[in-house]
Amino acid sequence: MDTLVKRVIDAIGEVLLGKDNQVRLATACLFAGGHLLIEDLPGMGKTTLAHCLAKVFGLQYERIQFTSDLMPADILGVSVFDRDQSVFRFHQGPIFTQVLLADEINRSTPKTQSALLEAMEEGQVSIEGETRQLPSPFFVIATQNPTSQHGTFQLPESQLDRFLMRISLGYPNSASERLLFKGVDPRQRLSEMSGVVSTEQLIQIREAVSKIRTTDPLLDYLQRLVDFTRNNDRFIHGLSPRGALSWLKSAKSWAFIHGRDFVTPDDLQAVMGAVVAHRIKSPEEHSSDKREILDFILENVDVLSDCA
């Protein structure tokens, strides 16, 4: 498994230069069976990373460009009357795929965004009174621009909570950007990518992640962190039980991709920014404050020596 994980990370890293930590977080998210939200300015490589993730897992995928006039039926599908047979026939929308790339998701209205809620939580959609199962595995990889950008609609908390992780890419480092200046073409490398993980292997990886061990002291530490977000006056609201479980699941996946069969406090801290920042709320809502808020939590919750 270690060799397979390395192949996945290396394959994505050859396209998305200088973003090793973000690539590992994104890989951990999908290994844990979660959905991924990538937020950043235009031109940072959000869509490229999403395409890489879809191709490296060798899964069927569809891309939807979210716009202000996109309707839920454009995502889910619609029934069309067949005059020859005198019946309505359902035409599946692009959501019926294994990997759905929701590009610039926050450029659509909240009504259209909400069309993804049931699909992301339960792997099914209810259309015209009938429940239809989605393919398995089913991943949503969404990109969004900062809400300060013109023509965006902020994702509601209920929608944000469906994403296991939210990550940001940021500007490339000098060495990586110099390679781009010299003619290294990420799109060319992307077009040459092939699947690294089969569906069967992905299922095995997800099963292995679920079996990563945790100790009682480790869970005590996690509970203290969660309780702190709920009881400290600095937060309007803290982590929900689902958010806490998402944190633990992500930490297990992070441990797995680093070749361990047990979770350490370092694993919880490594995924904290991606899992926790979009789930807690404080009066300090600017993204520049998020790192300071997370550090505030860690500084006020002790790690006991017997957690490891």
C-alpha positions as CSV (number, residue, x, y, z in Angstrom):
1,M,0.0,0.0,0.0
2,D,2.8,2.4,0.8
3,T,4.2,2.2,-2.7
4,L,0.7,2.8,-4.2
5,V,0.1,5.8,-2.0
6,K,3.5,7.2,-3.1
7,R,2.6,6.7,-6.8
8,V,-0.6,8.6,-6.3
9,I,1.0,11.6,-4.6
10,D,4.0,11.6,-7.0
11,A,1.7,11.5,-10.0
12,I,-0.3,14.6,-8.8
13,G,2.8,16.4,-7.7
14,E,4.3,16.2,-11.2
15,V,1.4,18.3,-12.4
16,L,0.7,20.6,-9.4
17,L,4.2,21.8,-8.7
18,G,5.4,22.7,-5.2
19,K,2.1,21.9,-3.4
20,D,3.1,18.7,-1.6
21,N,1.1,19.4,1.6
22,Q,-2.1,20.3,-0.3
23,V,-1.7,17.2,-2.5
24,R,-1.4,15.0,0.6
25,L,-4.4,16.6,2.2
26,A,-6.5,16.2,-1.0
27,T,-5.4,12.5,-1.2
28,A,-6.2,11.9,2.4
29,C,-9.7,13.4,1.9
30,L,-10.5,11.1,-0.9
31,F,-9.0,8.0,0.8
32,A,-11.3,8.8,3.7
33,G,-14.3,8.8,1.4
34,G,-15.0,12.5,1.8
35,H,-15.8,15.5,-0.5
36,L,-13.2,18.2,-1.1
37,L,-13.6,22.0,-1.5
38,I,-10.7,23.9,-3.0
39,E,-10.9,27.6,-2.4
40,D,-8.5,30.2,-3.9
41,L,-8.1,33.1,-6.4
42,P,-8.6,32.4,-10.1
43,G,-5.6,30.9,-11.9
44,M,-4.1,29.2,-8.9
45,G,-4.6,25.6,-10.1
46,K,-7.8,24.6,-8.4
47,T,-9.3,23.0,-11.5
48,T,-6.0,21.4,-12.4
49,L,-5.9,19.7,-9.0
50,A,-9.5,18.5,-9.3
51,H,-8.7,17.0,-12.7
52,C,-5.6,15.3,-11.4
53,L,-7.6,13.7,-8.6
54,A,-10.2,12.5,-10.9
55,K,-7.7,11.0,-13.4
56,V,-5.3,9.4,-10.9
57,F,-8.2,7.4,-9.4
58,G,-9.2,6.3,-12.9
59,L,-12.9,7.0,-12.1
60,Q,-15.7,8.2,-14.4
61,Y,-16.1,11.9,-13.9
62,E,-18.2,14.8,-15.1
63,R,-17.5,18.5,-14.9
64,I,-20.2,21.2,-14.2
65,Q,-19.4,24.8,-14.7
66,F,-21.5,26.5,-12.0
67,T,-23.1,29.8,-13.1
68,S,-25.8,32.1,-11.8
69,D,-28.4,30.7,-14.2
70,L,-27.6,27.1,-13.5
71,M,-30.7,25.2,-12.3
72,P,-31.0,22.1,-10.1
73,A,-32.4,20.1,-13.0
74,D,-29.2,20.9,-14.9
75,I,-27.3,18.9,-12.2
76,L,-29.8,16.2,-11.2
77,G,-31.6,15.5,-14.5
78,V,-35.2,15.8,-15.8
79,S,-38.0,13.7,-17.1
80,V,-38.9,14.2,-20.8
81,F,-42.2,13.1,-22.3
82,D,-41.7,10.3,-25.0
83,R,-44.5,10.9,-27.5
84,D,-44.0,7.5,-29.2
85,Q,-44.4,5.6,-25.9
86,S,-46.6,8.1,-24.2
87,V,-44.5,8.0,-21.1
88,F,-42.1,10.2,-19.2
89,R,-38.5,9.1,-19.4
90,F,-35.9,10.3,-16.9
91,H,-32.7,11.7,-18.4
92,Q,-29.8,11.5,-15.9
93,G,-27.9,14.7,-15.1
94,P,-24.1,14.9,-14.8
95,I,-24.4,14.1,-11.0
96,F,-24.7,10.4,-11.9
97,T,-21.0,9.8,-12.0
98,Q,-18.2,8.7,-9.7
99,V,-16.3,12.0,-9.5
100,L,-18.2,15.2,-10.0
101,L,-16.1,18.3,-10.5
102,A,-18.3,21.3,-9.4
103,D,-16.3,24.2,-10.8
104,E,-16.7,27.6,-9.2
105,I,-19.6,26.2,-7.1
106,N,-20.2,29.5,-5.4
107,R,-21.1,31.3,-8.6
108,S,-24.5,29.5,-8.5
109,T,-27.4,30.5,-6.4
110,P,-28.1,28.8,-3.0
111,K,-31.0,27.0,-4.5
112,T,-28.8,25.3,-7.0
113,Q,-26.0,24.6,-4.5
114,S,-28.6,22.8,-2.3
115,A,-29.2,20.3,-5.0
116,L,-26.0,18.6,-4.0
117,L,-26.8,18.2,-0.3
118,E,-28.6,14.9,-0.4
119,A,-26.1,13.5,-2.9
120,M,-23.1,14.4,-0.8
121,E,-24.5,13.1,2.4
122,E,-26.3,9.9,1.3
123,G,-25.0,9.0,-2.1
124,Q,-28.5,9.4,-3.6
125,V,-30.9,12.0,-5.0
126,S,-34.6,12.4,-4.8
127,I,-36.1,13.5,-8.0
128,E,-39.8,13.8,-8.8
129,G,-40.7,11.7,-5.7
130,E,-38.3,8.9,-6.6
131,T,-35.0,8.1,-4.9
132,R,-32.2,7.2,-7.2
133,Q,-28.8,5.8,-6.1
134,L,-25.6,7.4,-7.4
135,P,-22.6,5.3,-8.5
136,S,-20.1,4.2,-5.9
137,P,-17.7,5.5,-5.0
138,F,-19.1,9.0,-5.4
139,F,-16.9,12.1,-4.8
140,V,-17.6,15.8,-5.2
141,I,-14.6,17.9,-5.8
142,A,-15.7,21.5,-5.8
143,T,-13.7,24.7,-6.5
144,Q,-14.7,28.1,-5.4
145,N,-13.4,31.7,-5.6
146,P,-13.2,33.9,-2.5
147,T,-16.5,35.4,-1.6
148,S,-14.9,38.9,-2.1
149,Q,-14.8,38.1,-5.8
150,H,-17.6,39.6,-8.0
151,G,-20.6,37.4,-8.7
152,T,-20.2,34.9,-5.9
153,F,-22.7,33.5,-3.4
154,Q,-21.4,32.4,0.0
155,L,-22.0,28.6,0.7
156,P,-24.3,28.1,3.6
157,E,-23.0,26.3,6.7
158,S,-25.1,23.2,5.9
159,Q,-23.4,22.9,2.5
160,L,-19.9,23.6,3.8
161,D,-20.3,20.9,6.5
162,R,-20.7,18.3,3.7
163,F,-17.1,18.8,2.6
164,L,-14.8,16.7,4.7
165,M,-11.9,19.2,3.9
166,R,-11.5,22.7,2.6
167,I,-8.0,23.6,1.3
168,S,-6.4,26.5,-0.4
169,L,-3.4,26.3,-2.8
170,G,-1.9,29.8,-2.6
171,Y,0.8,31.2,-4.8
172,P,3.5,28.8,-6.1
173,N,7.0,29.0,-4.6
174,S,9.8,30.6,-6.6
175,A,11.3,27.4,-7.8
176,S,8.0,26.0,-9.1
177,E,7.0,29.2,-10.8
178,R,10.4,29.4,-12.5
179,L,9.7,25.9,-14.0
180,L,6.4,27.3,-15.4
181,F,8.3,30.3,-16.9
182,K,10.8,27.8,-18.5
183,G,8.0,26.0,-20.3
184,V,6.8,23.2,-18.0
185,D,3.2,22.8,-19.0
186,P,0.9,21.4,-16.3
187,R,-1.9,20.9,-18.8
188,Q,0.3,18.8,-21.0
189,R,1.4,16.7,-18.1
190,L,-2.3,16.4,-17.0
191,S,-3.3,15.1,-20.5
192,E,-0.6,12.4,-20.2
193,M,-1.8,11.2,-16.8
194,S,-3.3,7.7,-16.4
195,G,-5.1,6.0,-13.6
196,V,-2.9,4.9,-10.7
197,V,-5.6,3.3,-8.4
198,S,-8.3,0.9,-9.5
199,T,-11.7,0.9,-7.9
200,E,-10.9,-2.3,-6.1
201,Q,-7.7,-0.8,-4.7
202,L,-9.6,2.3,-3.6
203,I,-12.1,0.2,-1.7
204,Q,-9.3,-1.7,0.0
205,I,-7.6,1.6,0.9
206,R,-10.8,3.0,2.4
207,E,-11.2,-0.2,4.5
208,A,-7.7,0.1,5.7
209,V,-8.2,3.7,6.7
210,S,-11.3,2.8,8.7
211,K,-9.2,0.2,10.7
212,I,-6.4,2.7,11.7
213,R,-6.1,2.3,15.5
214,T,-6.8,5.0,18.1
215,T,-6.0,4.9,21.8
216,D,-8.2,6.2,24.6
217,P,-5.7,9.0,25.5
218,L,-5.8,10.1,21.8
219,L,-9.6,10.2,21.8
220,D,-9.5,12.1,25.1
221,Y,-7.3,14.7,23.4
222,L,-9.7,15.0,20.5
223,Q,-12.6,15.4,22.9
224,R,-10.8,18.2,24.8
225,L,-10.2,20.0,21.5
226,V,-13.8,19.7,20.5
227,D,-15.1,20.7,23.9
228,F,-12.9,23.8,23.8
229,T,-14.5,25.0,20.5
230,R,-17.9,24.6,22.1
231,N,-17.3,26.2,25.5
232,N,-14.9,29.0,24.9
233,D,-16.4,32.4,24.6
234,R,-14.3,33.2,21.5
235,F,-16.5,31.0,19.4
236,I,-20.1,31.5,18.3
237,H,-20.5,27.8,17.8
238,G,-18.1,24.9,17.9
239,L,-17.7,21.6,16.2
240,S,-20.7,19.4,15.8
241,P,-20.5,15.6,16.4
242,R,-20.3,15.1,12.6
243,G,-17.5,17.6,12.5
244,A,-15.6,15.8,15.3
245,L,-16.0,12.5,13.5
246,S,-14.8,14.1,10.3
247,W,-11.7,15.3,12.1
248,L,-11.0,11.8,13.4
249,K,-11.6,10.2,10.0
250,S,-9.3,12.6,8.3
251,A,-6.6,12.0,10.9
252,K,-6.8,8.3,10.3
253,S,-6.4,8.8,6.6
254,W,-3.4,11.2,7.2
255,A,-1.8,8.5,9.3
256,F,-2.4,5.9,6.6
257,I,-0.7,7.9,3.8
258,H,2.3,8.3,6.1
259,G,2.6,4.6,6.6
260,R,1.2,4.2,10.1
261,D,-1.6,2.0,11.5
262,F,-2.3,4.3,14.5
263,V,-3.3,8.0,15.0
264,T,-1.1,10.4,16.8
265,P,-1.8,14.0,18.1
266,D,0.4,15.2,15.2
267,D,-2.1,13.7,12.8
268,L,-5.0,15.5,14.4
269,Q,-3.1,18.8,14.2
270,A,-1.9,18.2,10.6
271,V,-5.5,18.0,9.2
272,M,-7.0,20.5,11.6
273,G,-6.9,23.5,9.3
274,A,-8.5,21.7,6.4
275,V,-11.2,20.0,8.6
276,V,-12.0,22.4,11.4
277,A,-11.6,26.0,10.0
278,H,-14.8,25.9,7.9
279,R,-16.8,24.3,10.7
280,I,-16.3,26.7,13.6
281,K,-17.5,30.2,13.7
282,S,-16.2,33.2,15.6
283,P,-16.7,36.9,15.3
284,E,-13.3,37.0,13.5
285,E,-14.6,35.9,10.2
286,H,-11.6,36.9,8.0
287,S,-9.7,34.1,6.5
288,S,-6.4,35.8,7.7
289,D,-7.6,35.2,11.3
290,K,-8.2,31.4,10.8
291,R,-4.6,30.3,11.4
292,E,-4.4,32.4,14.6
293,I,-7.7,30.9,15.8
294,L,-6.5,27.4,15.2
295,D,-3.3,28.1,17.0
296,F,-5.3,29.6,19.9
297,I,-7.1,26.2,20.3
298,L,-3.9,24.2,20.2
299,E,-2.2,26.5,22.7
300,N,-5.0,26.1,25.2
301,V,-5.6,22.4,25.0
302,D,-2.7,20.3,26.4
303,V,-1.4,17.1,24.7
304,L,-0.7,14.5,27.3
305,S,2.4,12.4,26.9
306,D,0.5,9.1,26.8
307,C,-1.5,10.1,23.7
308,A,1.0,8.9,21.2
